[in-house]
């Protein structure tokens, strides 16, 4: 029997191969107020 962590599941309309999910880190380089910086703008451009 497989641990539940390694079984597939759905999240909304997404079908996930397993249950390991990581939150996006798009605000990792934001300033102390959480505002996007020019570095972030360059990255996404």
N, C-alpha and C positions, 0 to 999 in steps of 0.2 A: 504494500500500500504506500502511495506517495504522500509525503507531507502536503498539507493544504497549500503551503506557500508556493509549491511548484506546479500546481494545477492551473489550468486556464480559467479565465473569468471575463466578464464584460463590464465595462465602465461606460455607461451611456451607450453611444453607438460604436465604441471601440471594443475590439476583441483582443484581449491581452493573453500572451502565451503563458504568463505566470502572474503572481500577485505581488511582485516586487516593483514598486513605483517610486520614482524620485521627483520631488517637486521641482519645477523650473527655477533656475537660479538667475533669472534675467535682471534682478535688482541687486545682484552681488556687488556691482561696481557703482551703485548709486551713491549720492552724497549722504551725509548724516540725516537729511530730511527725507530720504527716499526718492529724491528727484534724479532723473536721468542726467548723465553728464555728456560732454562732447565725445568722450571716449566711447560711450555706449552708442551714440549716434553714428560714429564712424564704424563701429563693429556691425551694426544692423544695416548700414548703407551698403 
